[in-house]
């Protein structure tokens, strides 16, 4: 992309890029609001969580763990592990963010998978205006959907009646499938699934997903260590 094209991209380009996706985000927000209320989180907590966390996968994980009797510690740990990917994402975007500390904080809060993707301009550069336009659009859709789910949860009724209880596994399956591009990724997924299945009958809710995530991270570290040892022999 040329420098001129980069400079021409604005907030509106970000809004247009995620407009269709925002409709789906509203639906997921409604699902989270209903599930969170059914899990005993009350009315205010799900909305505050959406406003401050703004991470659907982590929030679904926390609500699902709490809904089956898991501890708050397990729910928080699972959410933190799922959001660990935002560490490298934030590092990649940081050099493109300028301005005051409050401006950088706002852009950082709105940096999620989708906004990161649409704001990318190649060569490690990101357009802050596009990121802000896309981020505000998705943020309003997510928080608005959560409010609707909480407000009309009684009308919607049991989430399983409408299939909303399937939102959590469906979301993670959609996140997983695109990552299964090689044998290493497939092996990590199989390892995580095996750990979770093995622990589910014997451990408190939430522990299997935490252990599965930790197991995958340990496997990645071990493989990286092996690669470092073998490099001098190459």
C-alpha contacts under 8 A as a table, 3 or more apart, distances in Angstrom:
res1	aa1	res2	aa2	distance
1	X	5	X	6.38
1	X	6	X	6.81
1	X	121	X	6.73
1	X	122	X	7.26
2	X	5	X	5.25
2	X	6	X	6.35
3	X	6	X	5.03
3	X	7	X	6.24
4	X	7	X	5.17
4	X	8	X	6.27
5	X	8	X	5.12
5	X	9	X	6.57
6	X	9	X	5.58
6	X	121	X	7.18
6	X	127	X	7.35
7	X	10	X	7.82
9	X	12	X	7.87
9	X	13	X	6.01
9	X	127	X	7.65
9	X	129	X	7.42
9	X	130	X	6.69
10	X	13	X	5.37
10	X	14	X	6.87
10	X	129	X	5.24
10	X	130	X	5.47
10	X	133	X	7.72
11	X	14	X	5.22
11	X	15	X	6.41
11	X	129	X	4.87
11	X	130	X	4.85
11	X	131	X	7.55
11	X	132	X	6.45
11	X	133	X	4.27
11	X	134	X	7.32
12	X	15	X	4.96
12	X	16	X	6.09
12	X	130	X	7.27
12	X	133	X	6.26
13	X	16	X	5.14
13	X	17	X	6.07
13	X	130	X	6.00
13	X	133	X	7.34
13	X	134	X	7.94
14	X	17	X	5.12
14	X	18	X	6.61
14	X	115	X	7.90
14	X	118	X	6.99
14	X	119	X	7.32
14	X	129	X	7.39
14	X	130	X	4.17
14	X	131	X	6.22
14	X	132	X	7.20
14	X	133	X	4.66
14	X	134	X	4.24
14	X	135	X	7.84
15	X	18	X	5.61
15	X	19	X	5.84
15	X	130	X	7.57
15	X	133	X	5.09
15	X	134	X	4.76
15	X	137	X	6.20
16	X	19	X	5.16
16	X	134	X	7.77
17	X	20	X	7.73
17	X	118	X	6.83
17	X	134	X	7.01
18	X	21	X	5.04
18	X	22	X	5.97
18	X	114	X	7.90
18	X	134	X	5.97
18	X	137	X	7.44
18	X	138	X	7.34
19	X	22	X	5.19
19	X	23	X	7.11
19	X	137	X	7.49
20	X	23	X	5.66
20	X	24	X	7.34
21	X	24	X	5.32
21	X	25	X	6.29
22	X	25	X	4.82
22	X	26	X	6.24
22	X	137	X	6.91
22	X	138	X	5.54
22	X	141	X	5.81
22	X	142	X	7.96
23	X	26	X	5.29
23	X	27	X	6.72
23	X	141	X	7.32
24	X	27	X	5.09
24	X	28	X	6.36
25	X	28	X	5.01
25	X	29	X	6.02
25	X	138	X	6.96
25	X	141	X	5.99
25	X	142	X	5.69
25	X	145	X	7.45
26	X	29	X	4.95
26	X	30	X	6.22
26	X	141	X	4.96
26	X	142	X	5.46
26	X	144	X	6.81
26	X	145	X	4.41
26	X	146	X	7.67
27	X	30	X	5.13
27	X	31	X	6.28
27	X	145	X	6.34
28	X	31	X	4.95
28	X	32	X	6.16
28	X	56	X	7.85
28	X	142	X	7.44
28	X	145	X	7.09
28	X	167	X	7.46
29	X	32	X	5.06
29	X	33	X	6.15
29	X	56	X	7.87
29	X	141	X	7.49
29	X	142	X	5.00
29	X	143	X	6.72
29	X	144	X	7.22
29	X	145	X	4.08
29	X	146	X	4.40
29	X	147	X	7.91
29	X	148	X	7.98
29	X	149	X	6.95
30	X	33	X	5.10
30	X	34	X	6.26
30	X	145	X	4.47
30	X	146	X	4.90
30	X	147	X	7.27
30	X	148	X	5.78
30	X	149	X	3.99
30	X	150	X	7.46
31	X	34	X	5.29
31	X	35	X	6.08
31	X	145	X	7.96
31	X	146	X	7.49
31	X	149	X	6.28
31	X	159	X	7.82
31	X	164	X	5.77
31	X	167	X	7.01
32	X	35	X	5.09
32	X	36	X	5.78
32	X	46	X	7.94
32	X	59	X	7.56
32	X	60	X	6.33
32	X	63	X	7.77
32	X	146	X	6.23
32	X	149	X	6.95
33	X	36	X	5.21
33	X	37	X	6.20
33	X	46	X	6.26
33	X	47	X	7.62
33	X	145	X	7.39
33	X	146	X	4.50
33	X	147	X	6.67
33	X	148	X	7.18
33	X	149	X	4.15
33	X	150	X	4.70
33	X	153	X	7.40
34	X	37	X	5.31
34	X	38	X	6.19
34	X	146	X	7.89
34	X	149	X	4.81
34	X	150	X	5.64
34	X	152	X	7.88
34	X	153	X	5.08
34	X	156	X	7.82
34	X	159	X	6.69
35	X	38	X	5.00
35	X	39	X	6.09
35	X	63	X	6.69
35	X	64	X	7.54
35	X	67	X	7.91
35	X	159	X	6.54
35	X	164	X	7.61
35	X	165	X	7.17
36	X	39	X	4.97
36	X	40	X	6.62
36	X	41	X	5.58
36	X	42	X	7.49
36	X	46	X	6.15
36	X	63	X	5.24
36	X	64	X	7.85
36	X	67	X	7.74
36	X	150	X	7.95
37	X	40	X	5.26
37	X	41	X	5.24
37	X	42	X	5.29
37	X	43	X	6.52
37	X	46	X	7.44
37	X	150	X	6.43
37	X	153	X	7.28
38	X	41	X	7.42
38	X	67	X	6.99
38	X	158	X	7.79
38	X	159	X	7.93
39	X	63	X	6.21
39	X	64	X	7.28
39	X	66	X	5.82
39	X	67	X	4.01
39	X	68	X	7.66
40	X	66	X	7.76
40	X	67	X	7.17
41	X	44	X	7.95
41	X	45	X	5.96
41	X	46	X	6.55
41	X	63	X	7.95
42	X	45	X	6.13
42	X	46	X	7.23
43	X	46	X	6.38
43	X	47	X	7.19
43	X	150	X	5.97
43	X	151	X	7.75
44	X	47	X	5.47
44	X	48	X	6.17
45	X	48	X	5.13
45	X	49	X	5.93
46	X	49	X	5.03
46	X	50	X	6.20
46	X	146	X	7.12
46	X	150	X	7.66
47	X	50	X	5.15
47	X	51	X	6.22
47	X	143	X	6.66
47	X	146	X	6.10
47	X	147	X	6.19
47	X	150	X	7.90
48	X	51	X	5.03
48	X	52	X	6.14
49	X	52	X	5.28
49	X	53	X	5.43
49	X	54	X	7.32
49	X	59	X	7.67
50	X	53	X	5.38
50	X	54	X	4.94
50	X	55	X	7.30
50	X	59	X	7.71
50	X	142	X	7.11
50	X	143	X	5.68
50	X	146	X	7.13
51	X	54	X	5.95
51	X	139	X	7.91
51	X	143	X	6.18
53	X	59	X	7.75
54	X	109	X	7.85
54	X	110	X	7.94
54	X	139	X	7.01
54	X	142	X	7.50
55	X	58	X	5.61
55	X	59	X	6.14
55	X	83	X	7.60
55	X	112	X	7.56
56	X	59	X	5.13
56	X	60	X	6.01
57	X	60	X	5.25
57	X	61	X	6.17
57	X	79	X	7.78
57	X	82	X	7.12
57	X	168	X	7.64
57	X	171	X	7.15
57	X	172	X	7.13
58	X	61	X	5.07
58	X	62	X	6.25
58	X	78	X	7.15
58	X	79	X	4.26
58	X	80	X	7.27
58	X	82	X	5.77
58	X	83	X	6.53
59	X	62	X	5.12
59	X	63	X	6.13
59	X	79	X	6.69
60	X	63	X	5.17
60	X	64	X	5.93
60	X	168	X	5.81
61	X	64	X	5.18
61	X	65	X	6.14
61	X	75	X	6.86
61	X	78	X	6.72
61	X	79	X	6.34
61	X	168	X	7.14
62	X	65	X	5.29
62	X	66	X	6.24
62	X	74	X	7.99
62	X	75	X	4.34
62	X	76	X	6.47
62	X	78	X	6.89
62	X	79	X	6.12
63	X	66	X	5.18
63	X	67	X	6.01
63	X	75	X	7.44
64	X	67	X	5.04
64	X	68	X	6.64
64	X	168	X	7.50
65	X	68	X	5.62
65	X	69	X	6.65
65	X	70	X	5.02
65	X	71	X	7.51
65	X	74	X	7.43
65	X	75	X	5.75
65	X	205	X	5.93
65	X	206	X	5.26
66	X	69	X	5.17
66	X	70	X	4.81
66	X	71	X	6.50
66	X	72	X	7.03
66	X	75	X	6.68
66	X	205	X	7.96
67	X	70	X	7.19
68	X	205	X	6.43
69	X	204	X	7.94
69	X	205	X	6.34
70	X	74	X	6.52
70	X	75	X	7.02
70	X	204	X	6.22
70	X	205	X	4.40
70	X	206	X	5.59
71	X	74	X	5.26
71	X	75	X	6.38
71	X	205	X	7.44
71	X	206	X	7.36
72	X	75	X	5.03
72	X	76	X	6.08
73	X	76	X	5.21
73	X	77	X	6.02
74	X	77	X	5.13
74	X	78	X	6.08
74	X	205	X	7.72
74	X	206	X	5.10
74	X	207	X	6.26
74	X	210	X	7.29
75	X	78	X	5.29
75	X	79	X	6.25
75	X	206	X	6.28
76	X	79	X	5.10
76	X	80	X	6.16
77	X	80	X	5.12
77	X	81	X	6.21
77	X	210	X	6.83
78	X	81	X	5.21
78	X	82	X	6.21
78	X	206	X	7.19
78	X	209	X	6.69
78	X	210	X	5.41
79	X	82	X	5.17
79	X	83	X	6.20
80	X	83	X	5.12
80	X	84	X	6.16
81	X	84	X	5.17
81	X	210	X	7.53
81	X	213	X	7.04
82	X	85	X	6.99
83	X	86	X	5.76
83	X	87	X	7.98
84	X	87	X	5.73
85	X	88	X	6.14
85	X	89	X	6.58
86	X	89	X	4.77
86	X	90	X	5.71
86	X	112	X	7.46
87	X	90	X	5.32
87	X	91	X	6.39
88	X	91	X	4.96
88	X	92	X	6.20
89	X	92	X	5.24
89	X	93	X	6.41
89	X	116	X	7.61
90	X	93	X	5.21
90	X	94	X	5.93
90	X	108	X	7.04
90	X	111	X	7.45
91	X	94	X	5.34
91	X	95	X	7.71
92	X	95	X	7.01
92	X	124	X	6.91
93	X	96	X	5.67
93	X	97	X	6.89
93	X	116	X	7.81
93	X	124	X	7.94
93	X	125	X	7.33
93	X	126	X	6.35
94	X	97	X	5.37
95	X	98	X	7.69
95	X	125	X	7.91
96	X	125	X	6.17
96	X	126	X	5.74
96	X	127	X	7.07
96	X	128	X	6.96
97	X	104	X	6.07
97	X	107	X	7.64
97	X	128	X	6.35
98	X	103	X	7.78
98	X	104	X	6.62
99	X	103	X	6.09
99	X	104	X	6.67
100	X	103	X	5.19
100	X	104	X	6.35
101	X	104	X	5.14
101	X	105	X	6.08
102	X	105	X	4.98
102	X	106	X	6.18
103	X	106	X	5.15
103	X	107	X	6.36
104	X	107	X	5.19
104	X	108	X	6.07
105	X	108	X	5.00
105	X	109	X	6.15
106	X	109	X	5.19
106	X	110	X	6.43
107	X	110	X	5.17
107	X	111	X	6.23
107	X	128	X	7.29
107	X	131	X	7.18
107	X	132	X	6.20
107	X	135	X	7.96
108	X	111	X	5.15
109	X	112	X	7.99
110	X	115	X	7.39
110	X	131	X	7.43
110	X	132	X	6.89
110	X	135	X	4.79
110	X	136	X	6.94
110	X	139	X	7.27
111	X	114	X	8.00
111	X	115	X	5.79
111	X	116	X	5.86
111	X	131	X	7.10
111	X	135	X	6.74
112	X	115	X	5.47
112	X	116	X	5.86
112	X	135	X	7.74
113	X	116	X	5.27
113	X	117	X	6.28
114	X	117	X	5.18
114	X	118	X	6.37
115	X	118	X	5.27
115	X	119	X	5.95
115	X	130	X	7.92
115	X	131	X	5.39
115	X	134	X	5.73
115	X	135	X	5.83
116	X	119	X	5.38
116	X	120	X	6.27
116	X	126	X	7.80
116	X	131	X	6.81
117	X	120	X	5.48
118	X	130	X	7.31
118	X	131	X	7.21
118	X	134	X	7.83
119	X	126	X	5.20
119	X	127	X	5.13
119	X	128	X	7.09
119	X	130	X	5.36
119	X	131	X	5.11
120	X	124	X	7.42
120	X	125	X	6.14
120	X	126	X	4.52
120	X	127	X	6.58
121	X	124	X	7.25
121	X	125	X	5.43
121	X	126	X	5.40
121	X	127	X	6.84
122	X	125	X	5.69
122	X	126	X	7.56
126	X	131	X	7.81
127	X	130	X	5.46
127	X	131	X	6.23
128	X	131	X	4.96
128	X	132	X	6.03
129	X	132	X	5.12
129	X	133	X	6.18
130	X	133	X	5.19
130	X	134	X	6.06
131	X	134	X	5.31
131	X	135	X	5.73
132	X	135	X	4.97
132	X	136	X	5.98
133	X	136	X	5.52
133	X	137	X	6.34
134	X	137	X	5.24
134	X	138	X	6.29
135	X	138	X	5.29
135	X	139	X	5.89
136	X	139	X	4.98
136	X	140	X	6.08
137	X	140	X	5.45
137	X	141	X	6.28
138	X	141	X	4.96
138	X	142	X	6.01
139	X	142	X	5.16
139	X	143	X	6.09
140	X	143	X	5.31
140	X	144	X	5.65
141	X	144	X	5.14
141	X	145	X	5.90
142	X	145	X	5.18
142	X	146	X	6.22
143	X	146	X	5.05
143	X	147	X	6.25
144	X	147	X	5.12
144	X	148	X	6.33
145	X	148	X	5.09
145	X	149	X	6.17
146	X	149	X	5.04
146	X	150	X	6.15
147	X	150	X	5.19
147	X	151	X	5.93
148	X	151	X	5.08
148	X	152	X	5.87
148	X	153	X	7.86
149	X	152	X	5.44
149	X	153	X	5.37
150	X	153	X	5.21
151	X	154	X	7.70
152	X	155	X	5.19
152	X	156	X	6.21
153	X	156	X	5.06
153	X	157	X	5.92
154	X	157	X	5.03
156	X	159	X	7.25
156	X	162	X	7.99
157	X	161	X	7.44
158	X	161	X	5.43
158	X	162	X	7.45
159	X	162	X	5.60
159	X	163	X	6.20
159	X	164	X	4.87
159	X	165	X	5.49
160	X	163	X	4.73
160	X	164	X	5.67
160	X	165	X	5.02
160	X	166	X	7.57
161	X	164	X	7.55
162	X	165	X	7.92
163	X	166	X	5.59
163	X	167	X	7.45
164	X	167	X	5.25
165	X	168	X	6.69
166	X	169	X	5.70
166	X	170	X	5.96
167	X	170	X	5.12
167	X	171	X	5.86
168	X	171	X	5.26
168	X	172	X	6.46
169	X	172	X	5.25
169	X	173	X	6.01
170	X	173	X	5.08
170	X	174	X	6.15
171	X	174	X	5.22
171	X	175	X	6.37
172	X	175	X	4.92
172	X	176	X	6.01
173	X	176	X	4.98
173	X	177	X	6.10
174	X	177	X	5.69
174	X	178	X	7.29
175	X	178	X	6.47
175	X	179	X	7.33
176	X	179	X	5.41
176	X	180	X	6.83
177	X	180	X	5.50
178	X	181	X	6.99
179	X	185	X	6.69
180	X	183	X	7.74
180	X	185	X	5.27
180	X	186	X	5.41
181	X	185	X	6.54
181	X	186	X	7.50
182	X	185	X	5.51
182	X	186	X	6.36
183	X	186	X	5.04
183	X	187	X	5.94
184	X	187	X	5.10
184	X	188	X	6.27
185	X	188	X	5.11
185	X	189	X	6.23
186	X	189	X	5.12
186	X	190	X	6.11
187	X	190	X	5.07
187	X	191	X	6.05
188	X	191	X	5.06
188	X	192	X	6.18
188	X	216	X	5.68
188	X	219	X	7.57
189	X	192	X	5.17
189	X	193	X	6.14
189	X	216	X	7.80
190	X	193	X	5.10
190	X	194	X	6.02
191	X	194	X	5.13
191	X	195	X	6.22
191	X	212	X	7.42
191	X	215	X	7.50
191	X	216	X	6.87
192	X	195	X	5.26
192	X	196	X	6.20
192	X	212	X	4.38
192	X	213	X	6.42
192	X	215	X	6.67
192	X	216	X	6.13
193	X	196	X	5.16
193	X	197	X	6.08
193	X	212	X	6.92
194	X	197	X	5.22
194	X	198	X	6.04
194	X	212	X	7.94
195	X	198	X	5.18
195	X	199	X	6.19
195	X	208	X	6.86
195	X	211	X	7.00
195	X	212	X	5.35
195	X	215	X	7.77
196	X	199	X	5.34
196	X	200	X	5.95
196	X	208	X	4.49
196	X	209	X	5.98
196	X	211	X	7.17
196	X	212	X	5.60
197	X	200	X	5.41
197	X	201	X	7.74
197	X	208	X	7.52
198	X	201	X	7.08
199	X	202	X	5.54
199	X	203	X	5.75
199	X	207	X	7.74
199	X	208	X	5.51
200	X	203	X	5.79
200	X	204	X	7.61
200	X	205	X	7.43
200	X	207	X	7.97
200	X	208	X	5.86
203	X	207	X	6.37
203	X	208	X	7.19
204	X	207	X	5.88
204	X	208	X	7.98
205	X	208	X	7.08
206	X	209	X	5.70
206	X	210	X	6.47
207	X	210	X	5.17
207	X	211	X	6.01
208	X	211	X	5.13
208	X	212	X	5.94
209	X	212	X	5.06
209	X	213	X	6.12
210	X	213	X	5.26
210	X	214	X	6.15
211	X	214	X	5.06
211	X	215	X	5.95
212	X	215	X	5.07
212	X	216	X	6.35
213	X	216	X	5.27
213	X	217	X	6.38
214	X	217	X	5.07
214	X	218	X	6.19
215	X	218	X	5.14
215	X	219	X	6.16
216	X	219	X	5.05
216	X	220	X	6.22
217	X	220	X	5.08
217	X	221	X	6.26
218	X	221	X	5.07
218	X	222	X	6.12
219	X	222	X	5.10
219	X	223	X	6.18
220	X	223	X	5.19
220	X	224	X	6.14
221	X	224	X	5.04
221	X	225	X	6.14
222	X	225	X	5.03
222	X	226	X	6.24
223	X	226	X	5.03
223	X	227	X	6.22
224	X	227	X	5.06
224	X	228	X	6.31
225	X	228	X	5.11
225	X	229	X	6.39
226	X	229	X	5.19
226	X	230	X	6.27
227	X	230	X	5.18
227	X	231	X	6.09
228	X	231	X	5.39
228	X	232	X	7.83
229	X	232	X	6.79
230	X	233	X	5.47
230	X	234	X	6.73
231	X	234	X	5.30
